[in-house]
Every structure is written in C-alpha cells, then in structure tokens.
Amino acid sequence: MNIKQAAEMFDLTVDTLRYYERVGVIPPVHRNENGYRDYTTSDLNWIYLVKNLRNAGLSVESLIEFATLAQFRETQNVEEAQKQVLRDQLKELNEKLAEMNRVRDLLVYKIETYDEHIAKFKTGEMNSENVEKLWERKSD
C-alpha cells in the first residue's frame, strides 16, 4: 500500500506519516524498487496504534521510545520495556479518565440543580455570601 492510501485509511495526512517515520514514532517503512514507501500490514498496525495512542494523549517522545525499542527486539529483550511504556500510558490515561469523570459528575450536578439554585437566588434564599461550596460537595 502506498503512503497516500495509508494516510487516507487512517484519516491522516501524508506529511504526518512522513513525520512519524522521520522522528521515529513508527519504525522505518520498507521502500519498493522505485524508492516509494510500501506499507505492510505491520506498518499499518503501527500507524493505527500510534494514532490511537496520540489521541489518548501519549507524547511523541513516549511513542519514539516504544518504536525504538521495537527495532531492537531481535538483538535485545525489550518486551518488558515496551510493556512498561504501555503500562505507564494506561496509568496516565486512567488518571485522566478519573478526572474527566469527576468533571462530568460536576457538570451533571450543576445541570440538575441549576433551576433550583436560580430560584433560590431570585427569592433571596441564596446569595453570594451563602452559596454552597462546590469543592466540599459529596460525590455520588
């Protein structure tokens, strides 16, 4: 598969794929006899993995580390190091998800109680001096 087809397949630009290969985010792609990139299934798997990990927030530096380790698989035992990169990313992603869930819960709470709070402000039952402390609110 050529670079244009690979880029279209994953909704990336040709420049992005060239960049990923140049900086080492993906391993070097085999070139055909004319010097054009010829993407294999393995290359496409790398692109798919990288795109998803980038979307999840993994840094380019971590991806370079992961891809660099893969290139030494035949001469060194790098599987554990690669797994650790993935574990670290999973931990970071789980922390982000937990934070996003906390913010989501806060938004749900604000939406559900919005009319009630506005009514209390309108009647004078609540004012800027006696509002609830959102940071002390108990989560469900």
Contacts in CASP RR format, 6 or more apart in sequence:
PFRMAT RR
TARGET T0000
AUTHOR 0000-0000-0000
METHOD contacts of the structure
MODEL  1
MNIKQAAEMFDLTVDTLRYYERVGVIPPVHRNENGYRDYTTSDLNWIYLV
KNLRNAGLSVESLIEFATLAQFRETQNVEEAQKQVLRDQLKELNEKLAEM
NRVRDLLVYKIETYDEHIAKFKTGEMNSENVEKLWERKSD
1 9 0 8 1.000
1 38 0 8 1.000
1 39 0 8 1.000
1 40 0 8 1.000
1 44 0 8 1.000
2 36 0 8 1.000
2 37 0 8 1.000
2 38 0 8 1.000
2 39 0 8 1.000
3 14 0 8 1.000
3 17 0 8 1.000
3 18 0 8 1.000
3 36 0 8 1.000
3 37 0 8 1.000
3 39 0 8 1.000
4 14 0 8 1.000
5 39 0 8 1.000
6 12 0 8 1.000
6 17 0 8 1.000
6 37 0 8 1.000
6 39 0 8 1.000
6 43 0 8 1.000
6 44 0 8 1.000
6 47 0 8 1.000
7 13 0 8 1.000
7 14 0 8 1.000
7 16 0 8 1.000
7 17 0 8 1.000
9 44 0 8 1.000
10 44 0 8 1.000
10 47 0 8 1.000
10 48 0 8 1.000
10 51 0 8 1.000
12 47 0 8 1.000
12 51 0 8 1.000
17 26 0 8 1.000
17 37 0 8 1.000
17 47 0 8 1.000
19 25 0 8 1.000
20 26 0 8 1.000
20 47 0 8 1.000
20 50 0 8 1.000
21 27 0 8 1.000
21 28 0 8 1.000
21 29 0 8 1.000
21 37 0 8 1.000
23 60 0 8 1.000
23 64 0 8 1.000
24 63 0 8 1.000
24 64 0 8 1.000
24 67 0 8 1.000
24 68 0 8 1.000
25 50 0 8 1.000
25 60 0 8 1.000
25 63 0 8 1.000
25 64 0 8 1.000
25 67 0 8 1.000
26 43 0 8 1.000
26 46 0 8 1.000
26 47 0 8 1.000
26 50 0 8 1.000
26 67 0 8 1.000
27 43 0 8 1.000
27 46 0 8 1.000
27 67 0 8 1.000
27 70 0 8 1.000
27 71 0 8 1.000
29 37 0 8 1.000
29 38 0 8 1.000
29 39 0 8 1.000
29 43 0 8 1.000
30 37 0 8 1.000
30 38 0 8 1.000
30 40 0 8 1.000
30 43 0 8 1.000
31 37 0 8 1.000
31 38 0 8 1.000
32 38 0 8 1.000
39 47 0 8 1.000
46 67 0 8 1.000
50 63 0 8 1.000
50 67 0 8 1.000
53 62 0 8 1.000
53 63 0 8 1.000
53 89 0 8 1.000
54 60 0 8 1.000
54 63 0 8 1.000
56 89 0 8 1.000
56 93 0 8 1.000
57 92 0 8 1.000
57 93 0 8 1.000
57 96 0 8 1.000
58 89 0 8 1.000
58 92 0 8 1.000
62 85 0 8 1.000
62 88 0 8 1.000
62 89 0 8 1.000
65 85 0 8 1.000
66 82 0 8 1.000
66 85 0 8 1.000
66 86 0 8 1.000
69 78 0 8 1.000
69 81 0 8 1.000
69 82 0 8 1.000
69 85 0 8 1.000
70 78 0 8 1.000
70 82 0 8 1.000
72 78 0 8 1.000
73 79 0 8 1.000
102 139 0 8 1.000
105 139 0 8 1.000
105 140 0 8 1.000
106 134 0 8 1.000
106 137 0 8 1.000
109 137 0 8 1.000
117 126 0 8 1.000
120 126 0 8 1.000
121 127 0 8 1.000
END
